[in-house]
Amino acid sequence: FRSATSAPVPLLATLALYVGGHNLDSVMGLATQTGEPTRTLLATLCHALPDFSLMDLKNRVIHGQSLAPAQWGLAFGHGLAWIAMALAGGVALFHGREI
């Protein structure tokens, strides 16, 4: 990504993706309290960002709660889908370029 843009862009994009992915619950709560154009924009944003809370299982483990196989499967599938999309984006970005 760095070879296609300037240095700060990948840093800011990674930071925004990380922060956004960990705060989707707050964004959805905000979306329910706002007017119609903003609600639609925030709902679209929530569907476009990865939901890292699905893969954050540490609180359940710390408190001794069981982890259902369906939850493991959902977290694994969600992570795998985002990895596949990132790899596909990288392949599309660098297709035809000499590396």
trRosetta pair geometry for C-beta under 8 A, 3 or more apart (Angstrom, degrees):
i j d omega theta_ij theta_ji phi_ij phi_ji
1 4 6.1 -68 -160 39 37 105
1 5 6.5 -18 162 25 73 110
1 9 7.8 -136 152 104 103 99
1 10 4.5 124 110 -101 120 121
1 13 7.5 -119 168 64 149 143
1 90 7.6 -77 -55 -105 81 88
1 93 7.3 1 -96 139 61 169
2 5 6.9 -87 -139 58 27 76
2 7 6.6 24 -146 -110 100 55
2 10 5.3 -63 -75 -4 72 150
4 93 5.9 -77 -49 179 160 118
4 94 7.9 -119 -54 -74 121 76
5 9 4.1 -72 140 63 138 147
5 10 6.5 150 68 -37 122 84
6 9 5.5 101 62 -7 72 108
7 10 7.4 -67 -168 32 35 96
7 11 7.1 22 152 -9 67 116
8 11 5.4 -67 -154 45 45 115
8 12 5.7 38 157 -18 81 110
9 12 6.1 -59 -142 41 27 105
9 13 6.1 25 160 -18 64 111
10 13 5.6 -56 -140 40 31 111
10 14 6.1 32 161 -20 66 107
11 14 6.1 -58 -149 37 25 108
11 15 6.3 22 155 -15 62 111
12 15 5.7 -55 -143 40 31 112
12 16 6.1 31 157 -19 66 108
13 16 5.8 -54 -143 38 28 110
13 17 6.3 29 156 -19 63 108
14 17 5.8 -55 -146 37 29 110
14 18 6.3 28 156 -19 64 108
15 18 5.8 -56 -147 37 29 111
15 19 6.2 20 160 -11 65 110
16 19 6.1 -57 -139 43 28 104
16 20 5.8 25 161 -16 64 115
17 20 5.9 -58 -137 44 23 109
17 21 5.9 25 162 -22 62 113
17 49 6.9 180 -142 -142 64 95
17 50 7.1 41 -177 26 97 103
18 21 6.0 -59 -144 36 22 110
18 22 6.5 8 162 -7 60 111
18 52 7.7 29 -149 -35 51 159
19 22 6.2 -67 -149 42 27 102
19 23 6.2 -3 163 4 65 120
20 23 6.3 -78 -139 50 25 94
20 24 7.0 58 162 -67 63 78
20 27 7.5 24 -154 -37 75 148
20 45 7.6 -107 -160 167 126 105
20 49 4.6 -113 133 -136 118 153
21 24 6.6 -14 -154 -32 29 108
21 49 5.5 -150 -80 163 66 107
21 50 4.7 1 -118 78 121 83
21 51 6.6 -176 -157 -115 76 14
21 52 3.8 75 144 -14 108 111
21 53 7.9 -172 157 -17 69 69
22 52 5.1 -37 -75 67 63 129
22 53 6.9 116 -139 -58 47 80
22 56 7.7 82 -125 -49 87 145
23 26 4.7 -39 -177 37 87 118
23 27 6.1 92 125 -25 85 96
24 27 5.4 -54 -146 38 38 113
24 28 6.2 38 156 -20 70 103
24 46 5.4 110 -157 -137 100 88
24 49 6.2 -168 -87 89 113 121
24 51 5.2 -77 38 -116 162 80
24 52 7.8 146 -1 29 115 71
24 53 6.5 -126 47 1 107 119
25 28 5.9 -54 -148 36 31 109
25 29 6.5 33 151 -19 63 105
25 53 6.3 56 -31 -41 111 165
26 29 5.6 -53 -150 36 33 114
26 30 6.4 34 151 -19 65 105
27 30 5.6 -53 -149 37 33 113
27 31 6.4 40 149 -27 64 103
27 42 5.6 -167 171 -168 93 105
27 45 6.5 -102 170 99 145 118
27 46 5.6 179 104 -79 121 100
28 31 5.4 -47 -146 29 35 117
28 32 6.9 36 155 -21 62 99
28 42 7.4 164 -96 143 36 111
28 43 7.7 71 -118 -102 75 65
28 46 5.5 75 -73 -108 90 154
29 32 6.1 -53 -156 29 33 109
29 33 7.0 17 152 -8 62 110
30 33 5.9 -70 -155 42 36 105
30 34 6.3 29 155 -25 72 114
30 42 6.3 -136 93 -147 98 159
31 34 6.1 -62 -142 31 31 109
31 38 7.4 -160 -127 128 63 80
31 39 5.0 102 -174 -139 80 65
31 42 3.7 -159 -90 98 105 132
31 43 5.5 123 -165 -55 152 74
31 46 7.0 -72 -27 -23 152 134
32 39 7.4 79 -88 -126 23 110
34 38 4.0 -79 145 93 138 125
34 39 5.2 -179 81 -60 93 76
34 42 6.9 104 41 2 141 141
35 38 5.5 77 61 26 73 104
35 39 6.6 -134 102 -15 29 99
36 39 5.6 -54 -134 33 26 114
36 40 6.5 25 167 -17 62 105
37 40 6.0 -57 -153 36 31 109
37 41 6.5 29 152 -17 65 109
38 41 5.6 -56 -148 39 34 113
38 42 6.1 29 157 -15 68 108
39 42 6.0 -59 -145 41 27 106
39 43 6.2 27 156 -19 64 109
40 43 5.8 -54 -143 37 29 111
40 44 6.3 31 156 -19 63 106
41 44 5.8 -56 -151 36 29 112
41 45 6.4 31 151 -20 63 107
42 45 5.4 -50 -146 36 35 116
42 46 6.4 39 153 -22 65 102
43 46 5.6 -50 -148 33 33 113
43 47 6.7 25 154 -13 63 105
44 47 6.0 -60 -152 39 32 106
44 48 6.2 27 152 -20 66 112
45 48 5.7 -61 -144 37 31 110
45 49 6.3 16 164 -11 68 110
46 49 6.5 -59 -138 39 26 100
46 51 8.0 39 -177 -79 78 100
50 78 7.2 126 -159 164 94 101
50 82 4.8 28 -102 -99 134 146
51 54 5.0 69 108 -12 102 107
51 78 6.7 -63 61 -170 92 145
52 55 5.7 -61 -162 44 56 103
52 56 6.2 62 140 -33 78 105
53 56 5.2 -52 -140 29 41 117
54 74 6.1 -108 -167 127 122 100
54 75 4.9 -178 144 -103 88 73
54 78 5.0 40 96 47 150 164
55 75 4.7 129 -96 -160 61 104
55 78 6.7 -140 -49 83 98 118
55 79 5.6 84 -87 -63 137 115
56 59 7.1 36 139 4 95 98
57 60 5.3 -53 -170 42 70 114
57 61 5.9 68 135 -23 86 105
57 67 6.2 29 -160 -108 131 133
57 71 7.5 122 -106 140 117 119
57 75 6.8 -27 -47 -89 117 168
58 61 5.6 -60 -146 41 35 110
58 62 5.9 37 157 -23 71 107
59 62 5.7 -51 -140 36 30 112
59 63 6.3 11 165 -2 64 112
60 63 6.4 -69 -145 48 25 97
60 65 4.3 -85 -160 69 79 113
60 66 7.8 -56 170 74 112 17
60 67 5.9 107 123 -78 139 89
61 64 7.8 38 180 -70 30 25
61 65 7.6 -78 -59 51 22 73
61 67 7.3 -7 -72 -43 80 121
67 71 5.5 -119 -170 76 77 127
67 72 6.0 81 146 -53 114 96
68 71 4.6 96 61 1 84 101
68 72 7.3 -150 96 -2 47 82
69 72 5.5 -51 -150 37 39 113
69 73 6.2 39 152 -20 69 106
70 73 5.6 -54 -147 39 32 113
70 74 6.2 34 154 -21 66 105
71 74 5.7 -50 -143 36 31 111
71 75 6.3 30 157 -16 64 106
72 75 5.9 -59 -149 39 28 109
72 76 6.1 25 156 -17 65 111
73 76 5.7 -56 -142 40 29 109
73 77 6.0 26 160 -16 66 110
74 77 5.9 -56 -141 40 26 108
74 78 6.1 28 159 -20 63 109
75 78 5.9 -55 -144 36 27 111
75 79 6.3 23 158 -14 63 109
76 79 6.0 -59 -148 40 28 108
76 80 6.1 27 156 -18 65 112
77 80 5.6 -56 -141 40 29 112
77 81 6.2 33 157 -23 64 105
78 81 5.9 -53 -149 32 28 112
78 82 6.7 21 155 -12 62 105
79 82 6.0 -59 -151 39 32 106
79 83 6.3 32 153 -19 67 106
80 83 5.6 -52 -145 36 33 113
80 84 6.3 34 155 -20 65 105
81 84 5.7 -54 -149 36 30 112
81 85 6.4 28 153 -17 64 105
82 85 5.6 -51 -144 38 35 110
82 86 6.3 37 155 -20 66 104
83 86 5.7 -54 -147 36 31 111
83 87 6.3 28 155 -15 65 107
84 87 5.8 -56 -146 39 30 109
84 88 6.2 30 155 -18 65 107
85 88 5.6 -53 -142 39 31 111
85 89 6.2 35 155 -20 64 106
86 89 5.7 -54 -148 37 30 113
86 90 6.4 30 153 -18 63 106
87 90 5.6 -54 -148 37 33 112
87 91 6.3 33 154 -19 66 104
88 91 5.7 -52 -146 37 32 111
88 92 6.3 31 154 -17 65 107
89 92 5.7 -56 -145 39 30 110
89 93 6.1 31 155 -22 65 108
90 93 5.6 -54 -142 36 30 112
90 94 6.2 -4 168 9 66 111
91 94 6.6 -74 -140 52 23 87
91 95 6.0 49 157 -58 64 96
92 95 5.8 -28 -142 -7 28 120
94 97 4.9 -91 -161 46 66 119
94 99 6.3 26 -172 -66 132 117
